[in-house]
Amino acid sequence: NEILSNPKKHLEDIHCFLEEKNLDLEKMIEVVDEKLYRQRRERE
C-alpha cells in the first residue's frame, strides 16, 4: 500500500485537501502502523 510506504507524502496531500490548519501532520504520520493493515487480495 502506497500510504504505508510513504505516509508523509500522502498525509500532506490529505492535509492540503482538507485545508485544515489545526491538524498536526507529525502526529498523523506517527500513528500509521503497518501491522494494522491487512492485504485484502492475493498479490500476483
Phi and psi in degrees as GROMACS dihedral restraints (atoms count N, CA, C in turn):
[ dihedral_restraints ]
;  ai    aj    ak    al  type     phi  dphi    fc
    3     4     5     6     1   -64.6    20    10
    4     5     6     7     1   -36.0    20    10
    6     7     8     9     1   -64.7    20    10
    7     8     9    10     1   -37.2    20    10
    9    10    11    12     1   -69.9    20    10
   10    11    12    13     1   -34.5    20    10
   12    13    14    15     1   -77.6    20    10
   13    14    15    16     1   -27.6    20    10
   15    16    17    18     1  -146.4    20    10
   16    17    18    19     1    70.0    20    10
   18    19    20    21     1   -62.4    20    10
   19    20    21    22     1   -36.2    20    10
   21    22    23    24     1   -60.0    20    10
   22    23    24    25     1   -46.9    20    10
   24    25    26    27     1   -60.8    20    10
   25    26    27    28     1   -45.6    20    10
   27    28    29    30     1   -71.8    20    10
   28    29    30    31     1   -37.3    20    10
   30    31    32    33     1   -70.6    20    10
   31    32    33    34     1   -31.4    20    10
   33    34    35    36     1   -63.6    20    10
   34    35    36    37     1   -40.7    20    10
   36    37    38    39     1   -62.0    20    10
   37    38    39    40     1   -44.7    20    10
   39    40    41    42     1   -62.9    20    10
   40    41    42    43     1   -44.0    20    10
   42    43    44    45     1   -57.7    20    10
   43    44    45    46     1   -46.1    20    10
   45    46    47    48     1   -66.3    20    10
   46    47    48    49     1   -41.0    20    10
   48    49    50    51     1   -61.6    20    10
   49    50    51    52     1   -42.4    20    10
   51    52    53    54     1   -76.2    20    10
   52    53    54    55     1   -16.4    20    10
   54    55    56    57     1    51.1    20    10
   55    56    57    58     1    38.6    20    10
   57    58    59    60     1  -101.1    20    10
   58    59    60    61     1   116.9    20    10
   60    61    62    63     1   -81.8    20    10
   61    62    63    64     1   -19.8    20    10
   63    64    65    66     1   -89.4    20    10
   64    65    66    67     1    -1.7    20    10
   66    67    68    69     1   -77.4    20    10
   67    68    69    70     1   135.9    20    10
   69    70    71    72     1   -94.4    20    10
   70    71    72    73     1   100.3    20    10
   72    73    74    75     1   -59.6    20    10
   73    74    75    76     1   -40.9    20    10
   75    76    77    78     1   -63.7    20    10
   76    77    78    79     1   -39.2    20    10
   78    79    80    81     1   -68.8    20    10
   79    80    81    82     1   -34.9    20    10
   81    82    83    84     1   -61.9    20    10
   82    83    84    85     1   -42.3    20    10
   84    85    86    87     1   -66.0    20    10
   85    86    87    88     1   -39.2    20    10
   87    88    89    90     1   -61.8    20    10
   88    89    90    91     1   -31.2    20    10
   90    91    92    93     1   -85.2    20    10
   91    92    93    94     1    -6.6    20    10
   93    94    95    96     1   -67.2    20    10
   94    95    96    97     1   120.3    20    10
   96    97    98    99     1  -128.7    20    10
   97    98    99   100     1   110.0    20    10
   99   100   101   102     1   -58.7    20    10
  100   101   102   103     1   -29.4    20    10
  102   103   104   105     1   -67.5    20    10
  103   104   105   106     1   -20.0    20    10
  105   106   107   108     1   -87.6    20    10
  106   107   108   109     1    -7.3    20    10
  108   109   110   111     1   -89.5    20    10
  109   110   111   112     1   133.4    20    10
  111   112   113   114     1  -118.6    20    10
  112   113   114   115     1   129.2    20    10
  114   115   116   117     1   -72.2    20    10
  115   116   117   118     1   124.9    20    10
  117   118   119   120     1   -84.6    20    10
  118   119   120   121     1   -28.1    20    10
  120   121   122   123     1  -116.9    20    10
  121   122   123   124     1   156.5    20    10
  123   124   125   126     1   -73.9    20    10
  124   125   126   127     1   138.0    20    10
  126   127   128   129     1   -78.0    20    10
  127   128   129   130     1   144.4    20    10
